[in-house]
Amino acid sequence: MKIDLDSLTPKQIVEQLDKYIVGQTKAKKAVAIALRNRTRRQRLSEEMRDEVAPKNIIMIGPTGVGKTEIARRLSRLCGAPFVKVEATKYTEVGYVGRDVESMIRDLVSTAVSMVKTELQEQVREEAEKRAEEALLDLLLPGIGKTPAAPRGAGAGPLRGQPAAPRLETPPGSAEPVATAGTREKFREKLRAGELEDKTVEVNVTSNQFPAIEIFSGTSLEEMDVNIGNLGNIFGGRKKRKKTTVARARDILLSEEMDKLIDMERVTEQAIKRTEQMGIVFIDELDKIASRQNVSGVDVSREGVQRDILPIVEGSQVHTRYGMIDTSHILFIAAGAFHMSKPSDLIPELQGRFPLRVELQALTSGDFVEILTQPRNALIKQYEELLRTENVELVFDERAINRIAEIANEVNSRTENIGARRLHTIMESLLEEVSFTATDIQGQTVTITDDYVDARLKDIVEDQDLSRFIL
């Protein structure tokens, strides 16, 4: 659940991250302070606000210790535009691949979606009323809409006198029925949910777009093409579709909310929010660091760094929503840096990431906490999964400690992949229980340390086999 950043103190941000991530207090504090400084900056005078630049962060640590998980939880926690990108997806200008400016385009698109969702909630009540009337029009075509009366004698009631109820003969009926109460009766049934499965025909917008070929090195933004306009020209045609009332309500509600929202206002707020509060998380930064004494063909890692540099420094990026100034966007980078060092990055880029936080390798004690403490703890996940088959899974405390010891031992003996080792250890451990769960419904399965040793014996003893465990 996203929470307004204005209401979160650094301590509260760390507490929220602690619910899902074990240890790494330094990284959590650095990120929490950086996020809080975003809101502090907004409270400064306009002159001082422009002078305060974001303090970008590099998180350094082996794989599986929580770098990416911190980013994932931040995106769910903060109400600011947030996008996570992989540095390895980008190539130097002139090569086939994504250009680095696309990260800013993704960020502003995220902001537009956020602002649009917020404004939709503000107009939801009015949109629901309109959608209900549209549904009644579909259920009762022509009923309830009084046509203009012809002028002349006997055309209508005298001024000041109430109009008589209009009578209409439905198809297949010999007698006309009064429509004044029919619509209200259907409205009551609609609100009571009695018509949810009834089939109606609704107009929906076709989402089929024409195939567009874009040459290498160009983008839709550079071609000044707006997908929305293309949809209006080619794919914006309405077509009739038979669907249930429940589904038709969602379609009509979405259309009515779109009609009530001013997209110019959405774009204006999204651009402002992107420039002032936007956060970009760049993962795998170490993969574009230029290692010394590297020979052979290398799609210029240094070139990608040079392309990223102006965006991090502050530049104007052209998007379909307008120009975006990146001067005050916060960049958080992460990388294992086991084959390279932060000093292998070009000096200018190093200078734009003044804060460096080192994440620690995980120990057996950390593995025990990861298995049991977080809200999404692995043991809780497996207990809930098997509970759906009416099988109770119980882990003995010594068994949990033994699982942690084995994970730590395999990590130290082969590649250290951190907490990811626990996933395959748990899958190997519970393979038989998961396979036979439907045959042992209603039973309780207790996992002891002896059971752990028996199931994982080959992995512990056979060093060659443990190398194949990812």
C-alpha positions in Angstrom: 0.0 0.0 0.0 1.4 3.4 -1.0 1.6 6.0 1.7 2.0 9.8 1.3 5.7 10.6 1.6 4.9 13.8 3.5 3.7 11.7 6.4 6.7 9.3 6.6 9.7 10.1 8.8 13.0 8.4 8.1 12.5 6.1 11.1 9.0 5.1 9.8 10.4 4.4 6.3 13.0 2.0 7.9 10.3 0.4 10.0 8.3 -0.3 6.8 11.3 -1.8 5.1 12.1 -3.9 8.1 8.8 -5.8 7.6 10.2 -7.3 4.5 14.0 -7.0 4.5 16.3 -8.5 7.1 19.4 -6.4 8.1 21.1 -3.9 5.8 20.4 -1.1 8.3 22.9 1.3 6.6 21.3 1.0 3.2 17.8 1.4 4.7 18.9 4.6 6.5 20.5 6.1 3.5 17.4 5.5 1.3 15.1 6.7 4.1 17.1 10.0 4.5 17.2 10.5 0.7 13.4 10.0 0.5 12.8 12.4 3.4 15.0 15.0 1.8 12.6 15.0 -1.1 9.8 16.3 1.0 12.1 18.7 3.0 13.2 20.3 -0.3 9.5 21.0 -1.2 9.2 23.1 1.9 12.1 25.4 1.0 11.7 28.8 -0.6 11.7 28.6 -4.4 15.1 30.2 -4.7 16.7 27.7 -2.3 14.8 24.8 -3.7 16.4 25.1 -7.0 19.9 25.0 -5.4 19.4 21.8 -3.5 20.4 18.8 -5.7 19.5 15.2 -4.8 22.2 13.1 -3.2 22.3 10.0 -5.5 23.2 6.7 -3.9 25.1 3.6 -5.0 24.3 0.4 -3.1 27.2 -2.1 -3.3 26.9 -5.7 -2.2 26.8 -9.3 -3.4 23.7 -10.7 -5.1 20.8 -11.8 -3.0 21.4 -9.5 0.0 18.4 -7.2 -0.6 19.4 -4.4 -3.0 16.6 -5.1 -5.5 14.1 -5.9 -2.7 14.7 -2.5 -1.2 13.8 -1.0 -4.6 10.7 -3.1 -4.9 9.4 -2.2 -1.5 10.2 1.5 -2.0 8.0 1.5 -5.2 5.1 0.1 -3.2 5.7 2.3 -0.2 6.2 5.8 -1.6 3.6 7.9 -3.4 6.2 9.4 -5.7 6.8 8.4 -9.3 9.2 5.4 -9.2 10.7 3.2 -11.9 13.2 0.4 -11.7 15.4 -0.2 -14.7 18.3 -2.5 -15.6 21.5 -0.8 -16.8 22.2 -3.8 -19.0 19.2 -3.1 -21.2 20.7 0.1 -22.5 23.2 0.6 -25.3 25.3 3.4 -26.6 23.7 5.7 -29.2 24.0 4.1 -32.6 23.5 0.5 -31.4 20.3 -1.4 -31.5 18.6 -1.4 -28.1 17.0 1.0 -25.7 18.4 4.5 -25.3 18.9 5.7 -21.8 16.4 8.5 -22.1 13.6 5.8 -22.1 14.0 5.5 -18.4 12.7 9.1 -18.0 9.9 8.4 -20.4 8.9 5.3 -18.3 9.1 7.5 -15.2 6.7 10.2 -16.6 4.4 7.5 -17.9 4.2 6.1 -14.4 3.5 9.6 -13.0 0.7 10.1 -15.5 -0.9 6.7 -14.5 -0.6 7.7 -10.8 -2.2 11.2 -11.3 -4.9 9.8 -13.5 -5.8 7.1 -10.9 -6.0 9.8 -8.2 -8.2 12.0 -10.2 -10.4 9.1 -11.2 -11.1 8.4 -7.5 -12.2 12.0 -7.1 -14.8 11.7 -9.9 -15.8 8.1 -9.2 -19.1 8.9 -7.5 -20.3 11.0 -10.4 -19.0 8.5 -12.9 -20.9 5.7 -11.1 -24.1 7.6 -11.4 -23.6 8.2 -15.2 -22.6 4.5 -15.7 -25.8 3.4 -13.9 -27.9 5.6 -16.2 -26.1 4.2 -19.2 -26.7 0.7 -18.0 -30.4 1.4 -17.6 -30.4 2.7 -21.2 -28.9 -0.6 -22.4 -31.4 -2.7 -20.3 -34.4 -0.5 -21.3 -33.7 0.9 -24.8 -35.9 3.9 -25.4 -37.7 3.7 -22.1 -37.5 6.7 -19.8 -36.4 9.1 -22.4 -39.5 11.3 -23.3 -39.4 12.4 -27.0 -40.1 16.0 -27.8 -43.9 16.5 -28.2 -45.2 17.8 -31.5 -46.6 21.3 -31.4 -50.3 21.9 -31.9 -53.6 21.2 -30.3 -53.5 18.3 -27.9 -49.8 18.1 -28.1 -49.2 18.2 -24.4 -50.5 19.4 -21.0 -51.3 23.0 -20.2 -48.7 25.0 -18.4 -48.6 24.3 -14.7 -50.3 20.9 -15.1 -48.3 17.6 -14.5 -47.5 15.5 -17.6 -49.4 12.2 -17.9 -47.2 9.1 -17.7 -46.0 8.1 -21.2 -47.1 4.7 -22.4 -45.0 2.5 -24.6 -45.6 -1.0 -26.1 -42.6 -3.2 -25.6 -41.8 -5.7 -28.4 -44.0 -8.8 -28.2 -46.4 -7.2 -25.8 -50.0 -6.3 -26.8 -50.6 -3.8 -24.0 -48.6 -0.6 -23.4 -46.9 -0.2 -19.9 -46.2 2.9 -18.0 -42.5 3.7 -18.2 -42.3 6.0 -15.2 -41.9 3.2 -12.7 -40.3 0.6 -14.9 -36.9 2.4 -15.0 -36.9 2.8 -11.2 -37.8 -0.9 -10.7 -34.9 -1.9 -12.9 -32.6 0.6 -11.0 -33.5 -1.1 -7.7 -32.8 -4.6 -9.2 -29.5 -3.3 -10.6 -28.4 -1.9 -7.3 -29.5 -5.2 -5.6 -27.3 -7.2 -8.0 -30.2 -9.1 -9.5 -29.2 -8.3 -13.1 -25.5 -9.0 -12.9 -25.6 -12.0 -15.2 -28.0 -10.5 -17.8 -26.5 -10.0 -21.2 -26.4 -6.5 -22.8 -24.7 -5.0 -25.9 -22.2 -2.3 -25.1 -20.1 -0.1 -27.4 -16.4 -0.7 -26.7 -13.4 1.0 -28.3 -11.2 -1.2 -30.4 -7.6 -1.3 -29.2 -6.1 -2.6 -32.5 -3.3 -0.4 -33.6 -1.6 -0.4 -37.0 1.8 -1.9 -37.3 4.5 0.7 -37.2 8.1 0.1 -38.2 10.6 2.3 -36.4 14.1 2.5 -37.6 17.0 1.8 -35.3 18.1 4.7 -33.3 14.8 6.5 -33.3 11.8 6.4 -31.0 8.2 7.4 -31.0 9.0 10.6 -29.0 11.7 11.6 -31.6 9.2 11.0 -34.4 6.7 13.2 -32.5 4.1 10.5 -32.8 1.4 10.2 -30.1 0.0 6.7 -29.7 -3.3 8.2 -28.5 -3.8 10.1 -31.7 -3.0 7.0 -33.7 -5.7 5.2 -31.8 -8.2 7.8 -32.7 -7.3 7.6 -36.4 -6.9 3.9 -36.8 -8.0 1.9 -33.7 -10.5 4.2 -32.0 -13.5 2.8 -33.7 -16.5 1.6 -31.6 -17.8 -1.9 -31.9 -20.7 -3.6 -30.4 -19.9 -6.3 -27.9 -22.2 -8.7 -25.9 -21.3 -8.9 -22.3 -22.8 -9.3 -18.8 -24.1 -6.4 -16.9 -21.3 -6.8 -14.3 -18.6 -6.4 -17.1 -20.5 -3.7 -18.9 -20.6 -1.7 -15.6 -16.8 -1.7 -15.5 -16.5 -0.7 -19.1 -19.0 2.2 -18.8 -17.5 3.3 -15.5 -14.0 3.5 -17.0 -15.3 5.5 -20.0 -17.3 7.9 -17.8 -14.3 8.5 -15.6 -12.1 9.3 -18.6 -14.7 11.8 -19.8 -14.8 13.6 -16.5 -11.0 13.9 -16.3 -9.1 16.8 -17.8 -6.0 15.1 -19.4 -4.2 18.4 -19.7 -4.4 18.8 -16.0 -3.2 15.2 -15.6 -0.2 15.8 -17.8 0.7 19.1 -16.0 0.6 17.5 -12.6 2.5 14.4 -13.8 5.3 16.4 -15.3 5.6 18.5 -12.1 5.6 15.4 -9.9 8.2 13.7 -12.1 10.6 16.6 -12.0 10.2 17.3 -8.3 9.7 13.9 -6.7 10.7 11.3 -9.3 12.9 8.4 -8.3 14.9 6.1 -10.7 16.4 2.9 -9.5 19.2 1.7 -11.8 20.0 -2.0 -11.1 23.1 -3.9 -12.3 25.2 -0.7 -12.7 28.4 -2.7 -12.3 27.7 -4.5 -15.6 28.4 -1.3 -17.5 31.6 -0.5 -15.6 34.6 -0.7 -17.9 36.9 -3.3 -16.4 40.6 -2.9 -17.0 42.5 -5.1 -19.5 39.3 -6.3 -21.2 40.0 -7.4 -24.8 37.6 -8.3 -27.6 34.4 -6.8 -28.9 32.5 -4.9 -26.2 29.3 -3.0 -26.9 30.7 0.1 -25.3 30.0 0.0 -21.6 31.7 3.4 -21.3 29.4 4.7 -24.0 26.4 3.8 -21.9 27.9 5.6 -19.0 28.4 8.7 -21.0 24.8 8.6 -22.2 23.6 8.2 -18.6 25.8 11.0 -17.3 23.8 14.0 -18.7 20.5 12.6 -17.4 21.9 12.2 -13.9 23.6 15.6 -14.1 20.4 17.2 -15.2 19.1 17.7 -18.8 16.0 18.2 -20.8 14.4 14.9 -22.1 11.7 14.9 -24.7 8.7 12.7 -24.0 5.3 12.4 -25.5 3.9 14.5 -22.6 6.4 17.3 -22.9 10.0 18.2 -21.9 11.2 16.8 -18.6 14.0 18.4 -16.5 16.0 15.7 -14.8 17.9 18.0 -12.5 16.0 17.1 -9.3 15.2 13.4 -10.0 16.7 11.1 -7.4 18.8 8.2 -8.8 19.6 5.1 -6.7 22.0 2.7 -8.4 22.9 -0.8 -7.3 25.4 -3.5 -8.3 27.4 -6.4 -6.9 30.7 -5.0 -8.2 32.4 -8.4 -7.7 34.1 -8.3 -11.1 34.6 -4.5 -11.2 34.8 -1.6 -8.7 32.8 1.6 -8.4 36.1 3.3 -9.3 35.9 1.6 -12.8 33.0 4.0 -13.6 33.9 7.2 -15.4 34.9 9.8 -12.9 32.1 12.2 -13.9 29.5 9.5 -13.2 31.2 8.6 -9.9 30.9 12.2 -8.8 27.1 12.2 -9.5 26.7 9.3 -7.0 28.2 10.9 -3.8 26.7 8.4 -1.4 27.9 4.8 -1.3 26.4 2.2 0.9 27.9 -1.3 1.3 25.4 -4.2 2.0 26.7 -7.0 4.0 26.8 -10.7 3.0 24.1 -12.8 4.8 24.9 -15.2 7.7 23.1 -18.2 9.1 21.4 -16.0 11.6 20.1 -13.8 8.8 18.8 -16.8 7.0 16.8 -17.9 10.1 15.2 -14.4 10.2 14.5 -14.4 6.5 12.8 -17.8 6.9 10.6 -16.7 9.8 10.4 -12.9 10.4 9.3 -10.9 7.3 5.6 -10.7 6.3 6.4 -12.6 3.2 8.7 -15.1 5.0 9.4 -18.3 2.9 8.1 -20.7 5.6 4.8 -18.7 5.9 4.4 -18.9 2.1 4.8 -22.7 2.1 2.5 -23.1 5.1 -0.2 -21.2 3.3 0.3 -23.0 0.0 -0.1 -26.4 1.5 -3.0 -25.2 3.7 -5.0 -24.8 0.5 -4.7 -28.6 0.1 -5.8 -29.0 3.8 -2.3 -30.1 4.8 -0.8 -28.4 7.9 2.9 -27.9 7.7 4.8 -27.4 11.0 8.5 -26.5 11.1 10.6 -27.5 14.2 12.9 -24.7 15.4 16.0 -26.9 15.0 14.9 -27.7 11.5 14.8 -24.0 10.6 18.3 -23.6 12.0 19.5 -26.6 10.0 18.0 -25.2 6.8 19.9 -21.9 7.4 23.1 -23.7 8.1 22.9 -25.7 4.9 22.1 -22.6 2.8 25.1 -20.8 4.3 27.4 -23.8 3.8 26.4 -24.2 0.2 26.8 -20.4 -0.4 30.3 -20.5 1.1 31.3 -23.6 -0.9 29.9 -22.5 -4.3 28.7 -19.2 -5.7 27.3 -16.9 -3.0 23.8 -16.0 -4.2 22.5 -14.8 -0.8 18.9 -15.4 0.1 18.1 -16.8 -3.3 19.7 -20.0 -2.1 16.9 -20.5 0.3 14.3 -20.8 -2.5 15.9 -23.9 -4.0 16.8 -25.4 -0.7 13.1 -25.1 0.4 11.9 -26.5 -2.9 14.2 -29.6 -2.6 13.2 -30.0 1.0 9.5 -30.0 0.4 9.4 -31.6 -3.0 7.9 -34.9 -1.8 5.3 -33.2 0.5 4.2 -30.9 -2.3 3.9 -33.8 -4.7 1.8 -36.0 -2.4 -0.2 -33.2 -0.8 -3.5 -34.2 -2.4 -3.0 -37.8 -1.0 -2.4 -36.7 2.6 -5.2 -34.1 3.0 -6.2 -33.5 6.6 -2.8 -34.5 8.0 -0.1 -32.5 9.8 3.4 -32.8 8.4 6.2 -31.9 10.9 9.6 -30.9 9.5 12.4 -31.9 11.9 16.1 -31.5 11.6 16.4 -35.2 10.9 14.0 -34.8 8.0 16.0 -31.9 6.7 19.3 -33.9 6.9 17.6 -36.9 5.1 16.2 -34.8 2.3 19.2 -32.6 1.8 21.9 -35.2 2.5 23.1 -35.5 -1.1 23.4 -31.7 -1.5 25.5 -31.3 1.7 27.8 -34.2 1.0 28.2 -34.0 -2.8 30.1 -30.7 -3.6 29.7 -31.3 -7.3 25.9 -31.6 -7.0 25.6 -28.5 -4.9 27.1 -26.5 -7.7 24.0 -27.2 -9.8 21.7 -25.8 -7.1 20.8 -22.2 -8.1 
